[in-house]
Amino acid sequence: MSPTNELISFLENHPDAQIVMDVDYRILAANAAYRRIYAGGRDVIGQTCYAVSHGYSRPCDECGESCPLAASRANGEPNRVLHLHHTPRGDEHVDVELTPIIGESGQIEYFVERMTTVREASSLPAEKGLVGKSPAFNRMLELVRRVAPSNTAALLLGESGTGKELVAQAIHQQSDREHGPFVVVECSGLTETLFESELFGYEKGAFTGANQRKIGLVESAAGGTLFLDEVGDIPLSLQVKLLRLLETGTFRRVGGVETLRADFRLIAATHRDLKGMVERGSFRRDLYYRLSVFPIFLPALRERRADIALLAETLLTRLAPGRIYNLSPEALARLQAYDFPGNIRELRNIIERAILMADGDTLLAEHLPPELTGEAVAGIPDMDIVPLEMAELRYLQWVLARHNGDRKSLAAQLGISERTLYRKLAA
């Protein structure tokens, strides 16, 4: 059954890109916004959504991705996912919201899919913001997109150097507080006196040296976002002060008597195991539950190896604006085989060092630090025994770099399909 003329007319004038599909993934209608943003002049009517959006010959869920239509067809409910879509501008992160339309028979007759391009993340080298396209990165980005429009507290968890402040900024930029301030509180090393005066401010004469009133960070964040970085480092004796702020939504400046109302959206971050700290008694249980309404785990760089080349290219652009550097295949292979205990922060340091060491425009393996320049055997640097899957992944990354990123010819030489190679590299 075809969608009604009323529905097509309504969607045609809608500002968001939308399409109508049947239960077999065929596109029945596409509005003007979709044709302009995603179709690139192509006639998509009659084609399958997975072919148009991904170039697949089968539905997304058969190609290792989540498929909103398959999920909605199974449970009859709306479904939302974040995908990497083909567009006239290249691959872009797209937030997909799919709604089933029930006919007179009581069965699903077609689906309406609404697509929104994610502006806060890029699958290509970018001058600022989040960059990545690996499955682990996309899973994190989907959670960011879900929590951002709300006023819910978000807790960013993960190892040091994974980019928690950038993720916090992305949440802020996608919220209705984006035009308000983004205020960072460095929680590490704050003494009790500093904690109160920095967070809440103080009145003139509150203590020796308080020659004038000072506005605290909580007050500075009014109408915006307060980002508590390394919240796990707050001493137990100070945690009750933060809890009181979060529970009452009020505070007083040090030395003041007036109760002030706080107006901020909270995002906290830590590299520590807060659950473990709660069990050991070094972090308040009640504060933990206040902070962890919506936890988001940031993947370590070794868990998103498919992004290393993209991140390296991005960092070359950001660290040396106006000059074009490139990585030699061997240098890239060594980066992709390294575990990066310091994550993206360490990669940034390595790239910056290599730029200084290079005399030309190509960064060679010899320009990398000693821990990355060991002799390679079969494309794998000297290392401890690792699981076979990891060894296979590192080998594939190494040979891919030697083929200058040409996956089609590499797949042919390895005797596997290009799709199989892509799936193995994205593991």
C-alpha positions in Angstrom: 0.0 0.0 0.0 1.3 3.4 -0.9 1.5 6.2 1.7 -1.4 8.7 1.6 -1.1 11.9 -0.4 -1.7 13.8 2.9 1.3 12.3 4.5 3.6 12.9 1.5 2.4 16.5 1.3 3.1 17.0 5.0 6.6 15.5 4.8 7.4 17.4 1.6 7.2 20.7 3.5 8.9 19.5 6.7 12.3 21.1 7.3 13.9 17.8 8.4 15.1 15.2 5.9 12.5 12.4 5.9 11.6 9.3 3.7 8.8 6.8 3.7 9.6 3.1 3.3 7.7 -0.1 3.0 8.3 -3.2 5.1 10.8 -4.5 2.5 13.1 -1.4 2.9 12.0 0.2 -0.4 11.9 4.0 -0.4 8.4 5.1 -1.4 8.8 8.9 -1.0 11.5 11.3 -0.1 10.9 15.0 0.9 12.7 18.0 -0.5 15.0 18.2 2.5 16.2 14.6 2.1 16.7 15.1 -1.7 18.8 18.2 -1.0 20.9 16.9 1.9 21.3 13.2 1.2 20.2 12.2 -2.3 22.6 14.5 -4.1 20.4 14.6 -7.2 19.9 10.8 -7.3 16.4 9.4 -7.8 16.1 7.2 -4.7 12.4 6.2 -5.2 12.2 2.4 -5.4 15.6 1.8 -4.1 16.3 0.2 -0.7 17.3 2.4 2.1 20.4 0.3 2.9 21.7 0.6 -0.6 21.2 4.4 -0.7 22.5 5.1 2.7 25.4 2.6 3.0 26.0 1.0 -0.4 25.0 -2.4 1.1 23.4 -5.2 -0.9 21.7 -6.5 2.3 19.9 -4.8 5.3 22.1 -3.1 7.9 21.5 -5.8 10.6 22.9 -8.4 8.2 26.1 -6.3 7.7 27.0 -5.9 11.4 25.0 -2.8 12.1 21.8 -2.1 14.0 18.8 -1.6 11.7 16.0 0.6 13.0 13.5 -0.8 10.5 14.2 -4.5 11.4 13.9 -3.6 15.1 10.7 -1.7 14.6 9.2 -4.4 12.4 9.9 -6.9 15.2 8.5 -5.0 18.1 6.1 -2.5 16.5 7.8 0.4 18.3 9.6 3.5 17.1 13.4 3.0 16.9 16.4 5.4 16.9 20.0 4.7 16.0 23.1 6.6 15.0 24.6 5.5 11.6 27.4 6.5 9.3 25.6 7.5 6.1 26.8 8.1 2.5 26.1 11.7 1.5 27.2 13.9 -1.4 29.8 15.3 1.0 31.2 12.0 2.1 30.3 9.7 5.0 28.6 11.6 7.8 27.2 10.7 11.3 23.4 10.7 11.0 20.8 10.4 13.8 18.0 8.2 12.5 14.6 8.1 14.0 12.1 5.6 12.5 8.4 5.5 13.2 6.1 2.7 12.1 2.7 3.6 10.5 -0.1 1.3 11.3 -2.8 0.8 8.7 -6.5 -0.1 8.9 -5.6 -3.7 9.1 -3.8 -3.1 12.4 -0.5 -4.1 10.8 2.5 -2.0 10.0 2.1 -0.8 6.4 5.1 1.6 6.1 7.7 3.5 8.0 8.7 7.2 8.3 12.4 7.8 8.8 13.7 11.2 10.0 17.4 11.9 9.6 19.5 14.6 11.3 23.2 15.1 10.5 25.3 15.2 13.6 27.3 18.5 13.5 29.4 17.9 16.7 31.3 14.9 15.3 33.1 14.2 12.0 34.1 11.1 10.2 36.7 13.2 8.3 39.7 15.2 9.6 38.3 18.3 11.3 39.7 21.4 12.8 37.7 21.0 16.0 35.3 18.8 17.8 35.0 15.0 18.0 36.4 12.9 15.2 35.9 9.1 14.6 33.9 6.5 12.8 34.7 3.2 14.5 31.8 1.2 16.0 33.0 2.0 19.6 33.1 5.7 18.8 29.6 5.6 17.2 28.1 3.8 20.2 29.5 6.5 22.5 28.2 9.2 20.2 24.7 7.7 20.1 24.6 8.0 23.9 25.8 11.6 23.7 23.0 12.4 21.3 20.4 10.9 23.5 21.4 12.7 26.7 22.3 16.1 25.3 18.8 17.6 24.8 17.7 16.8 28.3 18.8 18.4 31.6 19.9 15.0 33.0 23.3 14.7 34.7 25.8 12.8 32.6 28.8 10.9 34.0 31.7 10.4 31.6 33.8 7.3 32.4 37.0 6.1 30.8 40.8 6.1 30.9 42.8 9.4 31.1 43.3 11.0 27.7 40.2 9.7 26.0 38.8 13.2 25.4 36.2 13.6 28.2 36.2 17.4 28.0 35.6 17.3 24.3 32.6 15.0 24.8 31.3 17.2 27.6 31.5 20.2 25.2 29.6 18.2 22.6 26.8 17.5 25.1 26.7 21.2 26.0 26.6 22.2 22.3 23.7 19.9 21.6 21.7 21.1 24.6 19.2 24.0 25.0 21.9 25.6 27.1 24.4 25.8 24.2 24.4 29.6 24.3 25.2 29.7 28.0 28.6 29.3 29.6 30.6 26.0 29.7 32.4 26.1 33.0 35.2 23.6 33.9 36.0 22.7 37.5 39.3 20.9 37.9 38.5 18.8 41.0 42.0 17.3 41.4 44.1 18.8 44.2 41.4 21.2 45.6 41.7 21.7 49.4 38.5 22.3 51.4 39.1 26.1 51.5 39.8 26.3 47.8 36.9 23.9 47.0 34.3 26.1 48.6 35.7 29.5 47.5 36.3 28.3 43.9 32.9 26.6 43.6 30.7 28.9 45.6 32.7 32.2 45.6 33.1 34.5 48.7 32.0 37.8 50.1 34.3 40.7 50.8 36.0 40.2 54.2 35.1 36.5 54.4 38.7 35.7 55.2 42.1 37.4 55.2 42.9 38.6 51.6 39.2 38.6 50.5 39.3 42.3 49.5 36.3 42.1 47.3 33.4 39.8 46.4 34.3 36.9 44.1 31.7 35.0 42.0 32.2 31.2 42.2 32.1 28.7 39.3 28.6 27.5 40.2 27.3 31.1 39.8 29.4 31.6 36.7 27.7 28.6 35.1 24.2 30.1 35.4 22.2 29.2 32.3 24.9 26.9 31.1 26.8 23.7 31.9 29.1 22.9 34.9 31.7 20.3 34.1 33.3 18.6 37.1 36.5 17.1 35.7 38.0 14.2 37.7 35.2 14.2 40.2 36.6 11.0 41.7 39.5 12.9 43.1 37.3 15.0 45.4 38.2 14.0 49.0 35.5 12.3 51.0 35.3 15.2 53.4 34.3 17.6 50.6 31.9 15.3 48.8 29.0 16.2 51.2 29.3 19.9 50.1 28.9 18.9 46.5 26.0 16.6 47.4 24.2 19.4 49.2 24.5 21.6 46.2 23.1 18.9 43.9 20.2 17.9 46.2 19.0 21.4 47.1 20.0 23.3 44.0 21.1 26.1 46.3 24.4 27.5 47.8 25.9 30.4 49.8 29.1 32.2 49.1 31.7 31.8 51.7 31.1 34.4 54.4 27.6 35.1 53.0 24.2 34.6 54.5 22.1 34.9 51.3 20.9 31.6 49.8 21.4 31.6 46.1 19.7 29.3 43.6 22.0 27.4 41.2 21.0 27.1 37.5 23.3 24.7 35.6 23.3 21.4 33.8 25.8 19.0 35.4 28.4 16.9 33.6 31.0 15.0 35.6 33.9 12.9 34.5 36.5 10.6 36.0 39.0 7.9 35.1 38.5 6.2 38.5 36.2 3.2 39.3 33.6 5.1 41.2 31.6 1.9 41.9 34.7 0.3 43.5 35.4 3.5 45.5 31.8 3.3 46.8 32.3 -0.3 48.0 35.7 0.7 49.6 34.0 3.6 51.4 36.1 6.3 49.6 33.2 7.8 47.6 29.8 8.6 49.0 27.1 6.2 47.7 24.4 9.0 47.6 26.7 11.3 45.6 27.5 8.5 43.2 23.8 7.9 42.4 23.3 11.7 42.0 26.1 11.8 39.4 25.6 8.5 37.5 22.1 9.0 36.2 23.3 8.6 32.6 26.9 7.1 32.5 28.7 7.2 29.2 31.9 5.0 28.7 34.5 6.6 26.5 36.4 3.9 24.6 40.2 3.7 25.0 42.1 4.3 21.7 43.1 0.6 21.5 39.4 -0.2 21.4 38.9 2.1 18.4 42.0 1.3 16.3 40.1 1.9 13.1 40.1 5.6 14.1 43.9 5.9 14.6 44.7 6.9 11.0 41.8 9.4 11.0 42.8 10.9 14.4 46.5 11.1 13.3 45.5 13.0 10.1 43.3 15.3 12.2 46.1 16.0 14.7 48.5 16.8 11.8 46.0 19.4 10.6 45.4 20.9 14.1 49.1 20.9 15.1 50.5 22.3 11.9 47.8 24.6 10.3 48.8 25.8 6.9 51.3 23.0 6.3 50.5 19.6 4.8 52.2 16.6 6.5 51.6 13.0 5.8 52.5 9.7 7.6 54.6 7.1 5.8 52.9 3.6 5.6 55.4 2.2 8.1 54.9 5.0 10.6 51.1 4.6 10.3 51.4 0.8 10.7 53.4 1.3 13.9 50.8 3.7 15.3 48.0 1.3 14.5 49.9 -1.6 16.3 50.6 0.4 19.5 48.3 0.2 22.5 48.4 3.9 23.5 48.2 3.7 27.4 47.8 7.5 27.3 45.1 7.3 24.6 44.4 10.3 22.3 46.5 12.6 24.5 49.5 10.3 24.0 48.8 10.1 20.2 48.8 13.9 20.1 52.2 14.1 21.9 53.6 11.5 19.5 52.4 13.4 16.4 53.7 16.7 17.7 57.1 15.1 18.4 57.3 13.6 15.0 56.5 16.9 13.3 59.5 18.5 15.2 61.7 15.5 14.2 60.9 15.6 10.5 62.8 17.7 8.1 60.4 17.2 5.3 56.7 16.8 4.9 56.6 13.0 5.5 56.7 11.6 9.1 58.7 8.4 9.0 58.9 5.6 11.5 62.2 6.9 12.7 60.5 10.1 13.8 58.4 8.2 16.3 59.4 7.7 19.9 61.5 4.6 20.9 58.6 2.5 22.2 57.1 2.5 18.7 60.3 2.0 16.6 61.2 -1.6 17.5 62.0 -4.0 14.7 58.8 -5.4 13.1 58.4 -9.1 12.5 55.6 -9.9 10.0 54.3 -6.4 10.5 53.9 -6.7 14.3 56.4 -4.9 16.6 58.1 -6.8 19.4 55.5 -7.5 21.9 54.1 -10.0 24.3 51.9 -12.8 23.1 48.4 -11.5 22.3 45.1 -13.2 21.4 44.9 -14.4 17.8 42.1 -12.0 16.9 44.3 -9.0 18.0 47.3 -10.4 16.1 45.1 -10.7 13.0 43.8 -7.1 13.4 47.3 -5.7 13.8 48.5 -7.6 10.7 45.6 -6.4 8.6 46.3 -2.8 9.7 49.9 -3.1 8.8 49.3 -4.6 5.3 46.6 -2.0 4.7 49.0 0.8 5.4 51.5 -0.7 2.9 48.7 -0.7 0.3 48.2 3.0 0.9 44.7 2.4 2.3 43.5 0.6 -0.9 41.1 -1.9 0.7 39.8 -3.4 -2.5 43.2 -4.5 -3.8 44.2 -5.7 -0.4 41.1 -7.8 0.0 41.7 -9.4 -3.4 45.3 -10.3 -2.4 44.2 -11.7 1.0 41.5 -13.8 -0.8 38.6 -12.3 1.1 35.7 -10.0 0.3 36.1 -6.2 0.8 33.1 -6.4 3.2 34.9 -9.1 5.3 38.0 -7.0 5.4 36.0 -4.0 6.6 34.3 -6.1 9.3 37.6 -7.4 10.6 39.3 -4.0 10.6 36.3 -2.5 12.5 36.4 -5.2 15.2 
